[in-house]
Every structure is written in C-alpha cells, then in structure tokens.
Amino acid sequence: MSIRRSTRSRTAVAAVSLTAALALALTGCGTDGGSKTGDAGSSPSSVPSKSAEEDKGAQQEDTAAGENVDPNVKLAEIRGQRGITLVINQVKRDSGGFVTVQGEVKNESDTNQPTSGWAGTEAMIVEKNPNSVAGAALVDKAGKKRYYVLRDTDNRCLCTTGILPLQPGKSTPVFMQFPAPPSTTTEVDLMLPTFATTSLKISG
C-alpha cells in the first residue's frame, strides 16, 4: 500500500509541476505576443500622423501664395540684386492676429539667378527653410518694433520655401506671414535680404 501511495503522490506532484510549467510558459508567450502587437500597432499610427502634419503644412504653403490676390495690384516694386524684382500685391491683416504679405519675384536678368540668399543668415532657419523668404521682417517704426516671419516649434517658417533658381524672364509667387502689429499701426517697412527696404500700407 505504501508503495502505491508513494507512486501516486509522485505522479500527482509531477502532474502539478507540469501543469504549472505549461501555465507559466503560456503566460510568457502571451506577454511577448501582447507587447509585440502593441509595438506593431503603435508604429503605423504614428507615421500617418506625421505624414498628415507635413501634408497639412504643404497644402498651407501651396494655397497661401497667390490665394485671393489680384496680380494687377502693385503696392510696391522692390529692386533686388542681379536683376531680381519683388512686386508686392497684398499686405493684409487677418482676424487671427497675423499680417500676410504676398507678391511675386521676377528675374529680369538674362541669366539664372539663385534664391538662397533670401532665407537670411540664422543657421537654424536656413537649415529648416532652404531657398525661402524666411529672412523677411516687418518694421513698425512708430512702435519701434521688428516682427519676424512666424515659425513653428521645428523652426519651419510660415512662408514660401523651396524656391527654385529663377530662369531669365520667369517669376514665382511668394508669401510671408508675420505677427500683426497693433491695430493703430497702418504702415510698416518690409525688409528682405538682398532687396531694398520699402514702406507698405496694411489693409484689413
């Protein structure tokens, strides 16, 4: 009797141990699978989010330049270097507290002209906004303040970027968005690297 009981006890202990081991193994597999599923699920969702932001920024750029602007309206014509001319078509105060300057840059020379100098000299801005008009600024002489082109947390400007070298006789629309000066300020000076400074009246 003692031998049979002993054998049964050992069998029972072995069965319990085996069951516990299997349960532990299954639990371990479930944890690994869960974490992998979580990682796989989080990765794709973050990528489209970034893509959507970039698409949104690109759409804003494309529509802002030349949107609702009459090309026949010439508020100012600014001479730049090497036969480049900037014509300002609109300087408008928006309800959101911004001033948007829109115009057109034209190459009136007989050679291709680079556009890299208009981004200014601030290294971070130039790096994030190559071939842009990010170096522009508005000066409120009455209020003794200078307003730079708006930028996001990644130093990307709210302005036209990626401007290709201009071929002879060719032109391209540009826009620049600034914080709005006080409503009492109706005239500002526009400064853009390589161009002469000019005074502009704000509408809206």
C-alpha positions as CSV (number, residue, x, y, z in Angstrom):
1,M,0.0,0.0,0.0
2,S,2.8,2.4,0.9
3,I,4.5,1.8,-2.5
4,R,1.2,2.5,-4.4
5,R,0.6,5.7,-2.4
6,S,4.1,6.8,-2.9
7,T,3.8,6.2,-6.6
8,R,0.5,8.1,-6.8
9,S,2.0,11.0,-4.8
10,R,4.9,11.3,-7.2
11,T,2.6,11.1,-10.2
12,A,0.4,13.8,-8.7
13,V,3.4,16.1,-7.9
14,A,4.7,15.6,-11.4
15,A,1.3,16.4,-12.9
16,V,1.0,19.6,-10.8
17,S,4.6,20.6,-11.7
18,L,3.9,20.0,-15.4
19,T,0.7,22.0,-15.3
20,A,2.4,24.9,-13.6
21,A,5.2,24.9,-16.1
22,L,2.8,24.9,-19.0
23,A,0.8,27.7,-17.5
24,L,4.0,29.7,-16.9
25,A,5.1,29.1,-20.5
26,L,1.7,30.1,-21.9
27,T,1.7,33.3,-19.7
28,G,5.2,34.2,-21.0
29,C,4.1,33.7,-24.6
30,G,1.0,35.8,-24.1
31,T,3.1,38.7,-22.7
32,D,5.6,38.6,-25.5
33,G,2.8,38.5,-28.1
34,G,0.9,41.3,-26.4
35,S,3.9,43.6,-26.4
36,K,4.8,42.9,-30.0
37,T,1.2,43.5,-31.0
38,G,1.3,46.8,-29.1
39,D,4.5,47.9,-30.8
40,A,3.3,46.9,-34.2
41,G,0.0,48.7,-33.6
42,S,1.6,51.9,-32.4
43,S,4.3,52.3,-35.1
44,P,2.0,52.6,-38.1
45,S,-0.4,55.0,-36.3
46,S,2.5,57.4,-35.5
47,V,3.7,57.5,-39.1
48,P,0.4,58.6,-40.7
49,S,0.1,61.3,-38.0
50,K,3.4,62.9,-39.0
51,S,2.6,62.5,-42.7
52,A,-0.7,64.3,-42.1
53,E,1.1,67.2,-40.5
54,E,3.5,67.5,-43.3
55,D,0.7,67.3,-45.9
56,K,-1.2,70.0,-44.0
57,G,1.9,72.3,-44.0
58,A,2.5,71.7,-47.7
59,Q,-1.1,72.5,-48.5
60,Q,-1.0,75.7,-46.5
61,E,2.1,76.7,-48.4
62,D,0.6,76.0,-51.8
63,T,-2.6,77.8,-51.1
64,A,-1.3,80.8,-49.2
65,A,0.9,82.0,-52.1
66,G,-1.2,83.8,-54.5
67,E,-4.6,83.0,-52.9
68,N,-7.2,85.7,-53.5
69,V,-4.6,88.1,-54.7
70,D,-5.0,90.4,-57.7
71,P,-1.8,90.2,-59.7
72,N,-2.7,93.6,-61.3
73,V,-2.5,95.4,-57.9
74,K,1.0,96.7,-57.3
75,L,1.5,98.1,-53.9
76,A,5.3,98.3,-54.3
77,E,8.1,97.2,-56.5
78,I,11.4,96.4,-54.8
79,R,14.7,96.0,-56.6
80,G,17.0,93.2,-55.6
81,Q,20.4,92.1,-56.7
82,R,21.3,90.9,-60.2
83,G,18.1,91.9,-61.9
84,I,15.6,90.4,-59.4
85,T,12.4,92.3,-58.7
86,L,9.8,91.8,-55.9
87,V,6.4,93.1,-56.6
88,I,4.1,93.3,-53.6
89,N,0.4,92.6,-54.4
90,Q,-1.2,92.5,-50.9
91,V,-0.4,93.3,-47.3
92,K,-3.4,92.1,-45.3
93,R,-4.2,92.0,-41.6
94,D,-6.0,88.7,-40.7
95,S,-8.6,88.1,-38.0
96,G,-6.2,85.6,-36.3
97,G,-3.7,88.3,-35.4
98,F,-1.4,88.0,-38.4
99,V,-0.2,90.1,-41.3
100,T,0.3,88.3,-44.6
101,V,2.5,89.8,-47.3
102,Q,2.0,88.3,-50.8
103,G,3.8,89.1,-54.0
104,E,5.8,87.9,-56.9
105,V,9.5,87.6,-57.5
106,K,10.7,88.0,-61.1
107,N,14.1,87.5,-62.8
108,E,14.5,90.3,-65.2
109,S,18.1,89.4,-66.0
110,D,19.4,87.2,-68.8
111,T,20.9,84.5,-66.6
112,N,19.7,82.0,-64.0
113,Q,19.5,83.6,-60.5
114,P,19.9,81.7,-57.2
115,T,17.3,82.2,-54.4
116,S,19.2,81.0,-51.4
117,G,20.1,84.5,-50.0
118,W,16.5,85.3,-49.1
119,A,16.4,82.9,-46.1
120,G,18.7,85.2,-44.0
121,T,21.8,84.2,-42.0
122,E,20.3,82.4,-39.0
123,A,21.8,78.9,-39.3
124,M,18.8,77.0,-37.9
125,I,16.3,78.9,-40.0
126,V,18.3,78.5,-43.2
127,E,18.7,74.7,-42.5
128,K,14.9,74.2,-41.9
129,N,13.8,76.6,-44.7
130,P,16.2,76.3,-47.6
131,N,15.6,78.6,-50.6
132,S,12.9,80.5,-48.8
133,V,11.9,84.1,-47.8
134,A,12.3,83.2,-44.1
135,G,14.7,86.1,-43.7
136,A,12.0,88.7,-44.1
137,A,10.9,91.1,-41.4
138,L,8.4,93.9,-40.8
139,V,9.5,97.1,-39.0
140,D,7.0,99.2,-37.1
141,K,8.9,102.5,-36.9
142,A,6.2,104.2,-34.9
143,G,6.1,101.4,-32.3
144,K,9.8,100.8,-32.5
145,K,9.3,97.0,-33.0
146,R,10.5,94.5,-35.5
147,Y,8.4,91.4,-36.5
148,Y,10.0,88.3,-38.0
149,V,8.3,85.7,-40.1
150,L,6.3,83.3,-38.0
151,R,7.7,79.8,-37.4
152,D,6.6,76.6,-35.8
153,T,8.3,74.7,-33.0
154,D,10.6,73.0,-35.6
155,N,11.7,76.4,-36.9
156,R,9.8,75.9,-40.2
157,C,8.6,79.3,-41.4
158,L,5.1,80.3,-42.4
159,C,6.4,81.5,-45.8
160,T,7.3,80.2,-49.2
161,T,10.1,77.7,-49.2
162,G,11.9,75.5,-51.7
163,I,12.1,78.3,-54.4
164,L,14.0,77.0,-57.4
165,P,16.6,79.1,-59.1
166,L,14.8,81.6,-61.4
167,Q,15.4,81.4,-65.1
168,P,15.5,84.6,-67.2
169,G,12.1,86.2,-67.5
170,K,10.5,83.7,-65.1
171,S,8.6,84.6,-61.9
172,T,7.3,82.9,-58.8
173,P,4.6,83.8,-56.2
174,V,5.8,84.3,-52.6
175,F,4.1,84.9,-49.2
176,M,5.3,85.7,-45.7
177,Q,3.2,85.7,-42.6
178,F,4.1,87.9,-39.5
179,P,2.6,88.6,-36.1
180,A,0.4,91.6,-36.5
181,P,1.4,94.9,-35.1
182,P,-1.1,96.9,-33.0
183,S,-4.3,97.9,-34.9
184,T,-3.2,101.6,-34.7
185,T,-0.2,100.7,-37.0
186,T,-1.2,101.0,-40.6
187,E,2.2,101.3,-42.2
188,V,5.3,99.1,-41.9
189,D,8.7,98.7,-43.6
190,L,9.4,95.4,-45.3
191,M,13.0,94.1,-45.1
192,L,14.2,91.1,-47.2
193,P,17.8,90.1,-47.6
194,T,19.4,91.3,-51.0
195,F,16.3,93.6,-51.6
196,A,15.9,97.3,-50.8
197,T,13.6,98.3,-47.9
198,T,10.2,99.6,-48.7
199,S,7.2,101.0,-46.9
200,L,3.9,99.2,-47.1
201,K,0.3,100.1,-46.0
202,I,-1.6,97.4,-44.2
203,S,-5.2,96.6,-45.3
204,G,-7.9,94.9,-43.3
